[in-house]
Amino acid sequence: MTRRSAILAALVALLPVLGACSQVAPTAASAGDTLPAFGVGPPRLREPASTRPAWLSDPPVNPERYRVPDDSFHDHLG
């Protein structure tokens, strides 16, 4: 009987610990979340260049277009 009561006493002592496990934890980022502060400012993007880089070739004048079958989707738009 003492072994059963020792197991029961151990389980009762663990109840507060197990109760803390039932708290809801967020599983994904939300709109209110922010990045952790690592001593670095927010990321900044450079503005796009106004001219094409020299290593990038000019685009073709008439690019090849791929024809796709008509699924008549636009006919049913109202």
BAMAR-895076 format. One record per residue (C-alpha): chain; residue in one letter; x negated, y negated, z. Coordinates in nm, 3 decimals. Layout:
<atoms>
A  a  X  Y  Z $
...
</atoms>
This chain:
<atoms>
A  m  0.000  0.000  0.000 $
A  t  -0.288  -0.238  0.063 $
A  r  -0.412  -0.205  -0.290 $
A  r  -0.074  -0.308  -0.430 $
A  s  -0.051  -0.602  -0.195 $
A  a  -0.406  -0.711  -0.292 $
A  i  -0.309  -0.704  -0.661 $
A  l  0.011  -0.893  -0.585 $
A  a  -0.181  -1.154  -0.383 $
A  a  -0.429  -1.199  -0.672 $
A  l  -0.147  -1.248  -0.923 $
A  v  0.027  -1.499  -0.698 $
A  a  -0.301  -1.689  -0.661 $
A  l  -0.333  -1.703  -1.041 $
A  l  0.014  -1.851  -1.099 $
A  p  -0.099  -2.219  -1.089 $
A  v  -0.377  -2.141  -1.334 $
A  l  -0.141  -1.959  -1.568 $
A  g  0.109  -2.245  -1.540 $
A  a  -0.148  -2.485  -1.682 $
A  c  -0.178  -2.261  -1.990 $
A  s  0.184  -2.329  -2.083 $
A  q  0.131  -2.699  -2.154 $
A  v  0.194  -2.796  -2.514 $
A  a  -0.124  -2.890  -2.697 $
A  p  -0.117  -3.074  -3.030 $
A  t  -0.201  -2.847  -3.321 $
A  a  -0.257  -3.114  -3.585 $
A  a  -0.356  -3.477  -3.619 $
A  s  -0.081  -3.735  -3.599 $
A  a  -0.049  -4.094  -3.716 $
A  g  -0.155  -4.227  -3.375 $
A  d  -0.479  -4.030  -3.362 $
A  t  -0.808  -4.204  -3.424 $
A  l  -1.157  -4.086  -3.502 $
A  p  -1.383  -4.033  -3.202 $
A  a  -1.622  -4.320  -3.136 $
A  f  -1.978  -4.202  -3.201 $
A  g  -2.127  -4.552  -3.190 $
A  v  -2.081  -4.591  -3.566 $
A  g  -1.834  -4.831  -3.723 $
A  p  -1.550  -4.726  -3.950 $
A  p  -1.646  -4.586  -4.291 $
A  r  -1.666  -4.846  -4.566 $
A  l  -1.629  -4.794  -4.938 $
A  r  -1.812  -4.993  -5.199 $
A  e  -1.609  -5.179  -5.456 $
A  p  -1.603  -5.012  -5.798 $
A  a  -1.856  -5.137  -6.049 $
A  s  -1.733  -5.371  -6.320 $
A  t  -1.953  -5.203  -6.585 $
A  r  -2.012  -4.839  -6.677 $
A  p  -2.341  -4.690  -6.560 $
A  a  -2.608  -4.644  -6.826 $
A  w  -2.620  -4.266  -6.775 $
A  l  -2.245  -4.228  -6.841 $
A  s  -2.160  -4.184  -7.210 $
A  d  -1.888  -4.389  -7.372 $
A  p  -1.545  -4.225  -7.386 $
A  p  -1.421  -4.103  -7.726 $
A  v  -1.206  -4.348  -7.922 $
A  n  -0.927  -4.095  -7.978 $
A  p  -0.939  -3.832  -7.703 $
A  e  -0.802  -3.490  -7.785 $
A  r  -0.451  -3.443  -7.650 $
A  y  -0.312  -3.108  -7.548 $
A  r  0.039  -3.038  -7.665 $
A  v  0.269  -2.876  -7.413 $
A  p  0.602  -2.708  -7.480 $
A  d  0.912  -2.917  -7.414 $
A  d  1.100  -2.786  -7.111 $
A  s  1.389  -3.034  -7.165 $
A  f  1.342  -3.166  -6.813 $
A  h  1.393  -3.528  -6.917 $
A  d  1.727  -3.441  -7.080 $
A  h  1.887  -3.375  -6.740 $
A  l  1.770  -3.687  -6.554 $
A  g  2.102  -3.861  -6.581 $
</atoms>
